[in-house]
Amino acid sequence: MALTQSRSDVTAAPSAQADDPRPSGFAGVLGSGDHKVVGRLFIATSLLFLLIAEVLGELVNWDQVSPGSHKLFKGIDPNAFVTSHLIGVVFAGLIPLFLGVALVVVPLQVGSRAIAFPRAAALGFWAWLTGVILLGIAYGIHGGPGGSRPSGVDLWALAFIMLIAGLLLASVCVITTVFTLRAPGMRLTRVPLFSWGLVVSASIWLLSLPVLAAVLLIIYVDHHNAGIFLGNDASGATFNQVIWAFRQPQIYAFVAPVLGILGDIVPTFARARDEYRHQVAQTFIGMFAVLGFGAFTITSFNSGPRAVLVQTPLHNPVVIVMSLLIILPVLGLAGLWADSFRRGHAAGAKPIKGSPLAFVGVTLALLLLGVLTGALIPIQRLKLNGTLFSDGHFEVVMGAGVTGALAALYYWSSKIIGRRVLDVGGLGVATLALFGTLALAAGNMLPGAFGKGAAKVEGTETYNWITVLGGGLVVLAVALAIVNLLAGLRGDSVPADPWEGGLTLEWATDSPPAYDNFVEVPPVGSEAPLLDLRSPEVAG
Amino acid sequence: MATTTTAVGSDGISFDLVAPAPPARPRTLLFATALVAAACAMAIFAVVAIYLEARHGVRAGGQPWLPAGAIPLIGPNMALFTLLLSLLSVRWAHDAIAHDDRQNTWVAIGITLLLGVGFINADSFIWGGLHLGVHKSEAALLILTAGGMHLAMVIGALVFLLLTAFRTLGGQFSSSNREGVVAAALFWYVTVAVYCVLWYAIYVTK
């Protein structure tokens, strides 16, 4: 080491480059085990797939504007577009987007120089990507639920399993990193809320997504052989067996990481320390994720005559209690965060204004709307389960998930792309996402609540147009976010902590972080180690 | 805690000799193995739950689920006994590496691998004797799906053990670093536990 330091600059530079074993360029991206590169790959591809999924959803909305007549899909089964929209938003868009941000940020937050099993994380990405592409091919050759080509239906089931396996592999890497590679002094109770949120959410994914994979395997074996359970799947009954993964409570588990994202943004922007409230917030986030475990609402394989997208069995006491209880953590966290701003204001600190804060407000509003309307669905007297109201509920909860994930991209953009993304663009995206999701919700929930059933029927044309408008705004929001991020790549370089008030370890690294993240990991003595460094007199 | 001793060099300058800190043992592999094993177990338990639910539905309708004597218990019993025996050999490997006894570690892992192959043989014998076509019977379809998933888990565990054996052969594991052997053993334990559930839910209660 000393020899290297004594060399002249002229000879040191090429030597260092020659000794660097890491591949560069295209090979560096394809073969990289750097958690930041793998995370960026996840983020870039999942944003693209999210946009495609939202466009597919909007096409379905257009197709169903006039009930009874298909505007777009004459002779084409619109069911393929419905299911591909649902799968695309959750499994090709949202979950991988969370995992991508986690792969970049979590090792930085816990003070690790790398992610656990970097090659496995990369394998997880490529397996997921291959699964998504094969899923697209399956739909393209008239496979998928209700598809006319049997081999396409088989391919759909296997590709879906592969996609899930990739996501679970990446989840294992993230959870293991938080549990085993934390910096000295960082107890679990001091883990930043985003990392904590990912750990509890991914743990629930690890317990529920294998159930989905098992159901898909049964579907494959059944369909490939005799079709004893599901027949020849001419009506798309296959999807009925996996619909529980797109309904509450399971969808709450998919969006649970947003609470951790919001929990990290708020103290930074409020200029207020969380102290003991940090552990209360961890408890609330854990409670939300656990109450989102929905594998037990799996559709029976014995339920008799089947129809497409029927109700999931939500009318049991456990689901009713879970649907009510899940409101508590969201309200509790909203109260904690409001209190953070109050304390920051009382201490004379001026809160930071920026687009991540706008995303926080939008996400929290949509999540509150989601859990409140979700509590109504299991009530049997209201007859909402399985109607358009459930579809509207899905759109609201997913809207909260998407805005939360975009909040993470804007907040940690200096770590993800090495630049800060324009605030103005962020405010536009947040506004479009808010009004788009609300319109989507209104267009579905209102006819569902007024007894119009599960399909768009006569008399719902006005609502259908509202849905089209909402879907269009959401597509615009996602497209604008992508453009905004791409434009941000051309921006000026930024300091390690562009917010000048970051509390957690990721703000001690360069923007973008170096290959091994830290020159020296700062000491950790509380949940806000960087605040301790700046103000040692208030170190907890 | 690192212990410090003061030493004096030939030039008369004194300096501290600091004992190196013990290497960090984050148990990364063990932790990840536990997560993967839990995910595998959940997938197989889901099929078992669907099997039980489907069986209940058919029986509630007054229909027989499986023909009388469809699965003689002797085959599953032998398969279970083989796996239970392998618990001893895996534990032997675990203890041997804890005492830096590499020779016994290889022998124990080798015996476990042999018993694992024996289990696969027993499983294929059971399936061959089912005489229930997957094309005709819901029960056969679910039994073969659950059994197939477990078989995949056994093969995964065997590959993990084989890699561990090679790494032990290469001197990577010792009493101070036996995480790989412990992780492989943990996965094997879960594999056996999952078969115990399959054995009772499918083969005993049929």
Chai-1 contact restraints between the chains, C-beta under 6 A:
chainA,res_idxA,chainB,res_idxB,connection_type,confidence,min_distance_angstrom,max_distance_angstrom,comment,restraint_id
A,A116,B,T28,contact,1.0,0.0,6.0,A-B,restraint_1
A,L168,B,A39,contact,1.0,0.0,6.0,A-B,restraint_2
A,V172,B,A32,contact,1.0,0.0,6.0,A-B,restraint_3
A,V172,B,L35,contact,1.0,0.0,6.0,A-B,restraint_4
A,T176,B,T28,contact,1.0,0.0,6.0,A-B,restraint_5
A,T176,B,F31,contact,1.0,0.0,6.0,A-B,restraint_6
A,T176,B,A32,contact,1.0,0.0,6.0,A-B,restraint_7
A,F179,B,F31,contact,1.0,0.0,6.0,A-B,restraint_8
A,T180,B,P26,contact,1.0,0.0,6.0,A-B,restraint_9
A,T180,B,R27,contact,1.0,0.0,6.0,A-B,restraint_10
A,T180,B,T28,contact,1.0,0.0,6.0,A-B,restraint_11
A,T180,B,F31,contact,1.0,0.0,6.0,A-B,restraint_12
A,L181,B,P26,contact,1.0,0.0,6.0,A-B,restraint_13
A,L206,B,L35,contact,1.0,0.0,6.0,A-B,restraint_14
A,L206,B,A39,contact,1.0,0.0,6.0,A-B,restraint_15
A,L207,B,M42,contact,1.0,0.0,6.0,A-B,restraint_16
A,P210,B,A39,contact,1.0,0.0,6.0,A-B,restraint_17
A,P210,B,M42,contact,1.0,0.0,6.0,A-B,restraint_18
A,P210,B,A43,contact,1.0,0.0,6.0,A-B,restraint_19
A,V211,B,A46,contact,1.0,0.0,6.0,A-B,restraint_20
A,A213,B,A43,contact,1.0,0.0,6.0,A-B,restraint_21
A,A214,B,A43,contact,1.0,0.0,6.0,A-B,restraint_22
A,A214,B,A46,contact,1.0,0.0,6.0,A-B,restraint_23
A,A214,B,V47,contact,1.0,0.0,6.0,A-B,restraint_24
A,I218,B,T145,contact,1.0,0.0,6.0,A-B,restraint_25
A,V221,B,L141,contact,1.0,0.0,6.0,A-B,restraint_26
A,V221,B,T145,contact,1.0,0.0,6.0,A-B,restraint_27
A,N225,B,V134,contact,1.0,0.0,6.0,A-B,restraint_28
A,N225,B,H135,contact,1.0,0.0,6.0,A-B,restraint_29
A,A226,B,H135,contact,1.0,0.0,6.0,A-B,restraint_30
A,I228,B,E138,contact,1.0,0.0,6.0,A-B,restraint_31
A,I228,B,L141,contact,1.0,0.0,6.0,A-B,restraint_32
A,F301,B,I50,contact,1.0,0.0,6.0,A-B,restraint_33
A,F301,B,A54,contact,1.0,0.0,6.0,A-B,restraint_34
A,N302,B,A54,contact,1.0,0.0,6.0,A-B,restraint_35
A,N302,B,G57,contact,1.0,0.0,6.0,A-B,restraint_36
